[in-house]
Amino acid sequence: MSPHRPNEALQKLGIHHPIIQGPFGGGLSTERLAAAVSNLGGLGSYGAYQLPPEELGRVADRIRALTDKPFALNLWVSDHDAGGDALSPEAFDRVYRLFEPYYRELGVEKPAMPERFHHRFEDQVEALLEARPPVFSFVFGVPSASILAECRRRGILTSGAATTLAEAEALDAAGVDLIVATGFEAGGHRPSFLARAEDSLMGTLALTPLVADRVKAPVIAAGGIADGRGLRAALTLGAQAAQLGTAFLACEESGATDTHRELLFSDRAKHTTLTRAFTGRLARGMRNRWTDELAAQQEALAPFPIQSWFLSKLKPAAVKAGRTDLVSLWAGQATPNLRHRTVPALMASLIKELAPLSATH
């Protein structure tokens, strides 16, 4: 049993420990990672926003083959930004010009223009409802009332991310079961949806109690939490659980490359930045040549997900060549404090560090 007394969030989720694994897209999530966290009493998650709808059910089946405990599938409610749904051939060529020097450098041919640059959220969520994961977590918005009602009908818990108090209140008004208050310290994307991400940069320390004091739903704190101290702080601030991203990304069970994982334990991890250079949406990762060179070309960046699509065509060649200067290296601000390289080691440490807090309750 958990050294921490069960609260509403734990009871709703059916988990023993107030530990949520943050979902990762782009191949960084694995069924093995999600199941490992769930099997040890936390909530494992799988970031599915880049998957075709037909793959969601297969992922859920593979996770269920590894664990009989609750887990979450995560989708992005907003699947494209303004201008990111389609391009004319002329606009496609204009965007390509930004990438052309890098394609040439890595010996990658100019890609053909696709029919679509992304999978539609409406199609993905239909497949998710069919797959019936225990938890549907989402970012970048609030699903429609009919989707939320269907989740309730099927017994799927809903968990939405907020970067501001206004977003948390919007999620609460919609009847979402759990709210993730995510501070700008977090690695990966800033999932803002009511204002520009650059205008929604609140820290976890300020955001968590503001949200916890004003919403009905249990709050999960995220951003800058990498160890038991951060977990205890989140619970003290009024959250009922904490979501850790980079700490789980660094574990061998994740889909991160060995090179990315090693960099998370290096001095490079001391230097993170918020950038739109990788996907067209604001996200935190380690600084590298790509973030630095494109910082001077903000106006030339394509909207999400077109920016992301062009870069994805470069990624295999960059990874194969061991080039960390041209790929995203997602990392949160607390990364230099990471100590554990496997899920069992990380979970054991977090659970042990929770004990002093439960002794005072």
WOWO-V479772 format. One record per backbone hydrogen bond with DSSP energy under -0.5 kcal/mol. NH is the residue of the N-H (numbers start at 1). CO is the residue of the C=O. If there is no record, write none. Layout:
{{NH	CO} {NH	CO}}
This chain:
{{11	7} {12	8} {13	9} {14	10} {15	10} {16	41} {17	41} {19	17} {20	242} {21	43} {22	20} {22	244} {28	25} {29	24} {33	253} {34	30} {35	31} {36	32} {37	33} {38	34} {39	35} {40	36} {40	37} {41	38} {42	37} {43	19} {44	42} {44	70} {46	72} {47	24} {48	46} {48	74} {51	48} {55	52} {56	52} {56	53} {57	53} {59	55} {60	56} {61	57} {62	58} {63	59} {64	60} {65	61} {66	62} {66	63} {67	63} {72	44} {73	135} {74	46} {75	137} {77	75} {77	139} {78	140} {79	77} {81	304} {84	81} {92	88} {93	89} {94	90} {95	91} {96	92} {97	93} {98	94} {98	95} {99	95} {99	96} {100	96} {101	97} {102	99} {103	99} {104	100} {105	101} {106	102} {107	103} {107	104} {108	103} {124	120} {125	121} {126	122} {127	123} {128	124} {129	125} {130	126} {131	127} {132	128} {133	128} {135	71} {136	157} {137	73} {137	135} {138	159} {139	75} {140	191} {148	144} {149	145} {150	146} {151	147} {152	148} {153	149} {154	150} {155	151} {155	152} {156	151} {157	134} {157	155} {159	136} {160	178} {161	138} {162	180} {168	164} {169	165} {170	166} {171	167} {172	168} {173	169} {174	170} {175	172} {176	171} {178	158} {179	218} {180	160} {181	179} {181	220} {182	162} {182	180} {183	181} {183	222} {184	202} {186	183} {188	284} {190	282} {191	189} {192	190} {199	196} {200	197} {202	163} {202	200} {207	203} {208	204} {209	205} {210	206} {211	207} {212	208} {213	209} {214	211} {215	211} {218	177} {220	179} {221	241} {222	181} {223	243} {226	224} {231	227} {232	228} {233	229} {234	230} {235	231} {236	232} {237	233} {238	235} {239	234} {240	219} {241	219} {242	18} {243	221} {244	20} {244	242} {248	245} {249	245} {250	246} {251	248} {252	341} {254	251} {255	28} {261	257} {262	258} {263	259} {264	260} {265	261} {265	262} {266	263} {269	263} {269	266} {270	267} {271	268} {272	270} {273	285} {275	273} {275	283} {280	276} {283	275} {284	188} {285	273} {285	283} {286	329} {287	271} {290	325} {292	288} {293	289} {294	290} {295	291} {296	292} {296	293} {297	294} {298	295} {300	297} {301	297} {301	298} {306	303} {307	303} {308	279} {309	305} {310	306} {311	307} {312	308} {313	309} {313	310} {314	310} {314	311} {315	311} {316	312} {318	314} {319	315} {320	316} {321	317} {322	319} {323	318} {324	322} {331	284} {333	185} {335	332} {337	334} {338	335} {346	342} {347	343} {348	344} {349	345} {350	346} {351	347} {352	348} {353	349} {354	350} {354	351} {355	351} {355	352} {357	354} {358	354} {359	355} {360	356} {360	357} {361	358}}
